[in-house]
Amino acid sequence: MICLSHESVLNYYNTNFQLMQHHNYSLGELENMMPWEREIYIMLLMQFLKDEQERQKNEQAKYKSQRR
């Protein structure tokens, strides 16, 4: 297991669990990533989730304004 110095062991396992359960990564894929590669994928995933949340918020606002 390769951990980055700024990432706790608990956070490492929690992130792996979330990636496996919700985003279909395998443990082998995660453990075979270089630390910098893992950080890039996590950063991209976080940006995607943020964009998706914003899109959903905009859709809800549009739906509410159409109902009035």
Backbone as a ProteinNet text record, in pm:
[ID]
protein_1_A
[PRIMARY]
MICLSHESVLNYYNTNFQLMQHHNYSLGELENMMPWEREIYIMLLMQFLKDEQERQKNEQAKYKSQRR
[TERTIARY]
84.9	0	89.1	56.6	130.1	38.8	78.3	1.7	82.6	14.5	80.4	93.4	196.9	223.7	111.7	36.4	-69.9	-205.3	-208.9	-334.1	-326.1	-423.4	-423.5	-460.1	-422.7	-455.3	-606.4	-676.1	-822.4	-883	-833.9	-885.2	-854.9	-738	-699.4	-799.8	-830.6	-924.7	-1066.8	-1105.8	-1239.3	-1256.2	-1155.3	-1162	-1167.9	-1085.1	-1090.6	-1229.8	-1287.3	-1420.3	-1522.6	-1520.1	-1615.4	-1597.5	-1474	-1447.2	-1493.2	-1476.3	-1519.5	-1671.9	-1737	-1880.9	-1962.4	-1918.2	-2001.3	-1952.7	-1828.7	-1774.9	-1709.2	-1732.3	-1694.7	-1545.3	-1460.7	-1318.6	-1296.8	-1198.9	-1162.1	-1047.8	-1031.9	-923.7	-789.1	-778.5	-654.1	-620.7	-722	-699.7	-648.7	-712	-674.3	-534.7	-502.4	-371.6	-258.6	-289.7	-186.6	-161.9	-241.4	-221.6	-100.2	-31.1	75.1	6.5	70	4.6	-43.4	36.7	-4.9	-121.9	-124.6	-233	-363.9	-355.9	-472.3	-527.1	-438.4	-482.1	-550.8	-499.7	-561.2	-701.2	-715.8	-848.9	-946.5	-901.7	-988.7	-1027.1	-931	-958.7	-1060.7	-1043.1	-1137.1	-1276.1	-1281.7	-1410.1	-1479.2	-1403.8	-1462.6	-1517.5	-1446.7	-1495.2	-1621.2	-1623.8	-1742.5	-1863.1	-1843.6	-1953.9	-2001.9	-1910.1	-1946.2	-2027.2	-1982.6	-2055	-2193.6	-2200.9	-2329.3	-2425.2	-2374.1	-2456.7	-2509	-2426.1	-2466.4	-2571.7	-2553.6	-2650.8	-2787	-2785.9	-2911	-2978.5	-2898.9	-2953.8	-3019.4	-2954.4	-3010.9	-3139.5	-3141.9	-3263.7	-3378.8	-3350.7	-3454.6	-3506.4	-3417.6	-3458.6	-3543.8	-3506.2	-3583.3	-3721.2	-3727.3	-3853.6	-3944.7	-3888.8	-3968	-4020.6	-3939.7	-3983.9	-4091.7	-4091.1	-4191.8	-4325.7	-4321.8	-4444.9	-4521.1	-4459.7	-4527.1	-4615.4
-117.3	0	123.2	215.7	341.2	450.5	516	627.6	754.6	860.7	989.9	1042.8	1118.6	1165.5	1251.8	1319	1406.2	1334.7	1208.1	1132.6	1030.6	1034.2	937.5	799.1	699.3	561.6	543.7	599.8	590	653.4	769.6	835.9	754.9	693	609.1	495.2	424.2	312.2	360.5	470.3	525	565.9	631.8	672.2	550.6	449.9	326.8	264.7	258.3	200.1	276.7	408.3	490.4	471.7	469	450.8	314	211.7	77.2	65.3	118.1	101.8	188.5	310.7	406.5	438.8	402.5	442.8	327.4	206	83.2	64.4	119	87	-45.5	-121.5	-242.9	-209.4	-289.2	-267	-277.8	-370.7	-385.5	-261.3	-204.5	-80.8	30.5	43.8	150.5	129.8	6.4	-20.4	-15.1	-34.5	-29.9	111.2	207.6	344.9	405.6	488.5	568.8	673.2	716.6	814.1	939.3	992	1112.1	1082.3	961.9	921.5	911.9	853.6	841.4	980	1072.6	1208.2	1275.4	1254.3	1314.5	1258.3	1127.1	1067.4	1115	1125.4	1172.8	1318.4	1401.1	1541	1553.5	1474.9	1478	1431.4	1328	1278.6	1382.2	1449.1	1552.5	1667.1	1706	1812.2	1768	1643.4	1590.1	1592.8	1547.6	1545.3	1687	1780.9	1920.1	1976.4	1949.5	1995.6	1932	1803.5	1732.5	1788.9	1819.2	1878.6	2015.3	2094.5	2225.9	2211.6	2113.6	2089.5	2051.9	1965.5	1924.3	2042.2	2126	2243.2	2337.1	2355	2439.3	2380.2	2248.9	2181.8	2200	2187	2204.9	2347.8	2443.7	2584	2610.7	2553.3	2569	2505.7	2387.9	2318.1	2399.9	2454.6	2535.5	2660.4	2723.5	2846.8	2816.8	2698.8	2661.8	2630.7	2588.3	2551.6	2673.8	2788.8	2908.9	2971.1
0	0	0	-88.6	-94.8	-43.7	63.6	118.3	102.7	71.1	66.5	207.8	231.9	367.4	424	338.2	386.7	397.4	365.1	370.7	484.1	574.8	685	632	707	668.5	664.8	763.2	765.4	640.5	602.4	483.2	357.4	351.6	238.1	218.9	327.5	318.9	292.5	354.4	331.6	185.2	129.2	-11.2	-101.8	-73.6	-152.8	-147.2	-28.5	-12.8	-96.3	-87	-162.3	-313.2	-357.9	-500.8	-549.3	-466.3	-505.2	-502.6	-399	-381.8	-476.5	-498.7	-571.6	-712.1	-743.8	-873.5	-949	-903.5	-974.5	-1001.1	-914.8	-922.9	-850.9	-894.3	-820.6	-726.5	-622.5	-528.3	-599.1	-690.9	-766.6	-846.9	-912.7	-988.1	-896.8	-781.8	-688.8	-633.5	-596	-536.8	-638.6	-765.8	-869.3	-922.8	-879.5	-925.1	-856.6	-929.6	-870.1	-781.7	-673.6	-585	-657.2	-749.2	-822	-915.2	-971.9	-1061.2	-982.3	-864	-775.8	-741.4	-708.3	-674.7	-792.2	-912.4	-1031.1	-1051.8	-1043.6	-1062	-955	-832.2	-724.6	-748.5	-790.7	-819.8	-933.6	-1039.9	-1152.3	-1109.6	-1028	-979.4	-892.1	-805.9	-720.7	-805.3	-910.7	-998.4	-1071.4	-1118	-1184.7	-1091.2	-966.3	-870.1	-837.3	-826.3	-801.7	-919	-1041.1	-1160	-1168.5	-1135.8	-1139.4	-1035.3	-917.5	-813.1	-857.6	-920.8	-971	-1080.6	-1168.8	-1275.8	-1216.7	-1114.7	-1051.2	-981.2	-918	-850.6	-952.5	-1067	-1171.9	-1228.6	-1245.3	-1293.5	-1195.4	-1065.7	-964.5	-964.5	-978.6	-982.1	-1105.8	-1217.5	-1341.6	-1325.6	-1265.9	-1244.8	-1153.3	-1045.7	-952.3	-1019.5	-1101.9	-1168	-1273	-1332	-1431.7	-1364.8	-1240.2	-1169.1	-1123.4	-1119.9	-1071	-1171
[MASK]
++++++++++++++++++++++++++++++++++++++++++++++++++++++++++++++++++++

